[in-house]
Amino acid sequence: MTDPIYYVDRSDIREGKLAEVRSGMRDLAAFVEEREPQLTAYRCCIDESESMMTVLAVHPDSASMELHLSLGGPKFRAFGALIRLRSIDVFGRPSPAVVERLHQKAEMLGGGTVTLHTLEAGFTRPG
């Protein structure tokens, strides 16, 4: 069995763009839910100060993440005028192709960092 990949990104919301970010997040989440049934979880959140957006995703494997990046590319680009990406953190073992696409996404959305984290201990329960 392949270990899941956990994805977290954080972005600053540009001044005056909160309403557009909220609308865009709802649109993106609906788009992903409709087209990516393999995803275990996909969450878009805004912090209490309403200045930062966080996206959390749980992919069953690297192929799921690659599909997500392929399908979502045009949707992600639309956020470029609304946010500045701070960071992408990936927990698990994405393929080299996924890592390259994550760096491209980070550059497109403001040049945030991409950090890969290797599992040292722990477990995932099915279901």
DORODO-528678 format. One record per residue: residue number from 1; residue in three letters; z, x, y of N, C-alpha, C in turn. Coordinates in steps of 0.05 Angstrom, whole numbers, plus 5000, padded with zeros to 4 digits. Atoms other than C-alpha are relative to their C-alpha. Layout:
N
  num  residu  n_up  n_east  n_north  ca_up  ca_east  ca_north  c_up  c_east  c_north
  NUM     Ala     Z       X        Y      Z        X         Y     Z       X        Y
...
END
This chain:
127
  num  residu  n_up  n_east  n_north  ca_up  ca_east  ca_north  c_up  c_east  c_north
    1     Met  5000    5017     4976   5000     5000      5000  5000    5018     5025
    2     Thr  5002    4985     4975   4982     5025      5070  5023    4991     5018
    3     Asp  4979    5006     4981   5038     5029      5121  4988    4987     5025
    4     Pro  5010    5012     4975   5030     4985      5183  5000    5020     5023
    5     Ile  5001    4985     4976   5014     5013      5251  5012    4983     5022
    6     Tyr  4987    5014     4977   5058     4993      5310  4989    5012     5026
    7     Tyr  5013    4992     4975   5026     4996      5379  5016    4988     5023
    8     Val  4986    5009     4976   5062     4992      5446  4986    5013     5024
    9     Asp  5009    4988     4975   5030     5001      5514  5014    4988     5023
   10     Arg  4986    5009     4975   5061     4996      5583  4982    5006     5024
   11     Ser  5017    4997     4977   5025     4985      5648  5014    4989     5025
   12     Asp  4991    5011     4975   5044     4977      5721  4981    4979     5009
   13     Ile  5017    5022     4989   5019     4912      5751  4995    5006     5029
   14     Arg  5007    4993     4972   4981     4925      5815  5010    4978     5019
   15     Glu  4990    5018     4979   5008     4893      5879  4982    4976     5003
   16     Gly  5015    5025     4996   4987     4820      5885  4983    4991     4977
   17     Lys  5017    5006     5023   4956     4817      5815  5015    4986     4978
   18     Leu  4983    5011     5021   5013     4784      5776  4987    4975     4988
   19     Ala  5011    5025     5010   4980     4715      5770  4975    5006     4983
   20     Glu  5024    4992     5015   4914     4747      5747  5008    5013     4974
   21     Val  4991    4987     5025   4951     4790      5696  5010    4979     4981
   22     Arg  4989    5021     5018   4988     4729      5668  4977    4984     4987
   23     Ser  5023    5015     5010   4923     4690      5662  4984    5017     4980
   24     Gly  5015    4982     5017   4887     4750      5632  5014    5005     4973
   25     Met  4985    4996     5025   4943     4761      5581  4997    4976     4981
   26     Arg  5003    5024     5017   4939     4689      5557  4972    4999     4988
   27     Asp  5027    5000     5010   4864     4694      5551  4996    5021     4978
   28     Leu  5003    4978     5019   4868     4761      5514  5015    4992     4974
   29     Ala  4985    5007     5024   4922     4735      5466  4985    4979     4984
   30     Ala  5016    5021     5014   4880     4673      5449  4976    5012     4987
   31     Phe  5024    4987     5011   4818     4716      5439  5007    5015     4975
   32     Val  4992    4984     5023   4855     4763      5392  5009    4982     4977
   33     Glu  4990    5018     5021   4889     4706      5353  4976    4987     4986
   34     Glu  5024    5014     5012   4821     4672      5341  4983    5019     4984
   35     Arg  5019    4982     5012   4783     4734      5321  5012    5021     4981
   36     Glu  4987    4979     5016   4834     4779      5286  5023    4989     4983
   37     Pro  4979    5012     5016   4871     4741      5232  5017    5020     4984
   38     Gln  4985    4979     5015   4893     4806      5199  5024    5011     5015
   39     Leu  4978    4989     4984   4940     4824      5256  5026    4986     4992
   40     Thr  4974    5011     5007   5013     4814      5238  5014    4989     5024
   41     Ala  4987    5009     4975   5037     4807      5310  4984    5011     5023
   42     Tyr  5012    4992     4975   5008     4810      5380  5015    4987     5023
   43     Arg  4983    5011     4979   5053     4801      5441  4994    5013     5026
   44     Cys  5003    4990     4972   5041     4808      5516  5024    4991     5015
   45     Cys  4974    5006     4987   5104     4812      5558  4999    5012     5028
   46     Ile  4996    4990     4973   5123     4821      5631  5030    5004     5004
   47     Asp  4971    4994     4996   5189     4854      5651  5012    4982     5021
   48     Glu  4986    5019     4983   5242     4818      5691  4994    5005     5030
   49     Ser  5007    4995     4972   5221     4852      5757  4971    4991     5006
   50     Glu  5028    5009     4998   5150     4826      5744  4981    5022     5011
   51     Ser  5016    4978     4991   5122     4895      5757  4987    5016     4978
   52     Met  5011    4986     5023   5106     4919      5687  4993    4981     4977
   53     Met  5010    5015     5023   5066     4891      5629  5002    5018     4975
   54     Thr  4998    4985     5025   5079     4912      5557  4985    4984     4979
   55     Val  5015    5013     5022   5033     4897      5498  5011    5013     4974
   56     Leu  4990    4991     5026   5061     4901      5427  4982    4989     4979
   57     Ala  5017    5009     5022   5018     4897      5365  5009    5013     4974
   58     Val  4995    4989     5026   5030     4906      5291  4974    4995     4984
   59     His  5025    5001     5016   4967     4923      5251  5007    5007     4971
   60     Pro  4994    4993     5028   4968     4924      5175  4990    5028     4992
   61     Asp  5011    4974     5007   4926     4988      5175  4982    5009     5023
   62     Ser  5016    4988     4979   4881     5033      5216  4974    4984     5004
   63     Ala  5024    5016     4997   4819     4990      5202  5004    4976     5018
   64     Ser  4993    5023     4982   4853     4931      5236  5000    5009     5029
   65     Met  4998    4990     4973   4867     4973      5297  4972    5007     5011
   66     Glu  5028    4993     4992   4795     4999      5299  4985    4974     5007
   67     Leu  5013    5026     4994   4769     4927      5296  5010    4989     5027
   68     His  4989    5010     4975   4816     4907      5352  4989    5015     5024
   69     Leu  5010    4985     4978   4793     4963      5397  4970    4995     5004
   70     Ser  5028    5007     4997   4720     4946      5383  4996    4973     5013
   71     Leu  5003    5027     4990   4727     4872      5396  5011    4997     5028
   72     Gly  4986    5003     4974   4774     4879      5455  4990    5016     5023
   73     Gly  5009    4982     4978   4738     4932      5495  4992    4987     5026
   74     Pro  5007    5014     4975   4705     4885      5545  5024    4986     5013
   75     Lys  4976    5014     4990   4770     4846      5552  5019    5020     5014
   76     Phe  4982    4980     4988   4810     4910      5565  4989    5010     5027
   77     Arg  5013    4991     4975   4760     4933      5619  5007    4981     5023
   78     Ala  4994    5019     4979   4775     4869      5657  5027    5004     5013
   79     Phe  4973    4994     4989   4847     4892      5666  5001    5024     5018
   80     Gly  5001    4975     4984   4825     4956      5701  5008    4996     5030
   81     Ala  4994    5006     4971   4831     4923      5771  5027    4988     5003
   82     Leu  4975    5015     4998   4897     4890      5754  5025    5018     4993
   83     Ile  4978    4984     5010   4940     4945      5722  4993    5030     5002
   84     Arg  5003    4971     5004   4951     5020      5717  5016    5007     4975
   85     Leu  4987    4994     5025   4965     5041      5646  5018    5024     5002
   86     Arg  4981    4977     5000   5027     5085      5639  4999    5015     4974
   87     Ser  4998    4986     5026   5029     5098      5565  4991    4982     4977
   88     Ile  5005    5012     5026   5006     5081      5495  5016    5016     4980
   89     Asp  4985    4988     5022   5053     5095      5438  4992    4987     4974
   90     Val  5009    5010     5026   5029     5089      5366  5018    5012     4979
   91     Phe  4981    4992     5021   5077     5091      5307  4985    4994     4974
   92     Gly  5015    5003     5025   5040     5103      5242  4978    5021     4999
   93     Arg  5021    4981     5005   4977     5138      5219  4972    4988     5006
   94     Pro  5026    5010     4994   4915     5115      5257  4979    5021     4993
   95     Ser  5021    4981     5006   4848     5146      5239  4993    5016     5025
   96     Pro  5009    4985     4976   4818     5200      5284  4982    4984     5018
   97     Ala  5017    5017     4983   4767     5149      5308  5017    4981     5018
   98     Val  4982    5017     4985   4823     5103      5330  5014    5016     5022
   99     Val  4987    4983     4980   4859     5159      5366  4981    5006     5023
  100     Glu  5020    4994     4979   4795     5177      5404  4996    4975     5017
  101     Arg  5004    5025     4984   4786     5104      5425  5024    4994     5017
  102     Leu  4976    5004     4984   4858     5100      5448  5000    5018     5025
  103     His  5003    4983     4977   4846     5160      5493  4980    4990     5020
  104     Gln  5020    5012     4983   4784     5127      5520  5011    4976     5015
  105     Lys  4987    5023     4987   4823     5063      5534  5019    5009     5021
  106     Ala  4981    4990     4980   4878     5102      5569  4986    5010     5025
  107     Glu  5016    4990     4977   4827     5137      5613  4989    4977     5017
  108     Met  5013    5022     4986   4792     5072      5630  5020    4984     5016
  109     Leu  4980    5016     4986   4857     5038      5651  5020    5015     5017
  110     Gly  4983    4985     4981   4887     5092      5695  5010    5027     4991
  111     Gly  4993    4973     5009   4897     5154      5653  5027    5004     4989
  112     Gly  4973    4998     5013   4963     5139      5618  4999    5018     4976
  113     Thr  4998    4982     5024   4988     5182      5561  4997    4984     4974
  114     Val  5001    5010     5028   4975     5170      5487  5018    5017     4983
  115     Thr  4982    4985     5017   5031     5191      5441  5001    4988     4972
  116     Leu  4999    5008     5028   5029     5188      5365  5027    5008     4989
  117     His  4974    4995     5012   5095     5182      5327  4997    4998     4970
  118     Thr  5002    4999     5029   5101     5201      5254  5026    4989     4988
  119     Leu  4977    5012     5014   5147     5161      5208  5014    5022     4985
  120     Glu  4984    4981     5015   5203     5205      5182  5018    4987     4979
  121     Ala  4983    5015     5018   5246     5152      5149  4999    4971     5007
  122     Gly  4999    5029     4994   5252     5077      5143  4983    4984     4980
  123     Phe  5014    5017     5019   5219     5018      5108  4989    4976     5015
  124     Thr  5010    5025     4990   5180     4955      5120  5001    4980     4977
  125     Arg  4998    5021     5021   5195     4891      5081  4976    4982     5003
  126     Pro  5023    5018     4999   5136     4847      5063  5010    4972     5010
  127     Gly  4994    5027     4991   5133     4778      5095  5016    5000     5024
END
